């Protein structure tokens, strides 16, 4: 799960496994695998970093070290 913030300032968590795309135009829009779109305050890069951290903690993609993560953040 990752924490995100609605434009009105309230925060909530979403399951990072269900994120299909993250786009900036100019607000950050997260599209889930079910087609639902979420507009959040966080920047696209922050969401990507949070998702990578989630995957890392859950060991979903088999990376544990910071050096391994930097390859995916490019």
C-alpha atoms as one frame of an Amber mdcrd trajectory, in Angstrom:
protein
   0.000   0.000   0.000   1.166   3.538  -0.695  -0.122   6.774   0.819  -1.404
   9.501  -1.515  -3.174  12.829  -1.008  -6.341  14.048  -2.686  -6.341  17.603
  -4.050  -8.510  18.649  -1.069  -5.735  17.557   1.318  -7.164  14.303   2.680
  -4.848  11.321   2.501  -5.601   7.682   1.813  -3.783   4.540   0.792  -4.004
   2.554  -2.420  -2.735  -0.877  -3.336   0.329  -0.314  -5.521  -0.208  -3.671
  -7.213  -3.284  -2.256  -8.967  -1.577   0.801 -10.478  -1.518   0.590 -14.251
  -0.254   4.075 -15.191   0.895   7.298 -13.550   0.704  10.490 -15.632   1.202
  14.209 -15.097  -1.063  16.588 -16.999  -0.446  18.827 -14.939  -2.014  17.118
 -11.909  -0.793  13.607 -11.226  -3.342  11.044 -12.367  -3.103   7.412 -11.323
  -5.030   4.884 -13.397  -5.817   1.589 -11.706  -6.180  -1.743 -13.465  -9.978
  -1.504 -13.110  -9.956   1.786 -15.068 -10.602   4.051 -12.070  -8.623   7.298
 -12.185  -7.297   9.052  -9.086  -5.983  12.629  -9.098  -3.420  13.236  -6.353
  -1.162  16.028  -5.075   2.054  14.016  -5.200   4.326  14.410  -8.188   4.707
  11.528 -10.648   8.273  10.862  -9.464   7.095  10.595  -5.831   4.472   8.013
  -6.777   7.007   5.992  -8.753   9.417   6.081  -5.820   6.653   4.997  -3.407
   5.659   2.105  -5.676   9.270   0.947  -5.954   9.637   1.158  -2.169   6.437
  -0.883  -1.764   7.646  -3.536  -4.209  10.986  -3.576  -2.470   9.470  -4.089
   0.989   7.131  -6.770  -0.330  10.028  -8.255  -2.317   7.743  -8.475  -5.347
  10.445  -7.745  -7.917  13.307  -9.319  -6.015  15.321  -6.170  -5.278  16.461
  -5.227  -1.818  19.441  -2.880  -2.191  19.376   0.842  -3.076  21.780   0.187
  -5.962  19.264  -2.225  -7.491  16.409   0.269  -7.154  18.249   3.090  -8.921
  18.120   1.073 -12.163  14.299   1.095 -12.079  14.037   4.799 -11.234  15.685
   5.942 -14.483
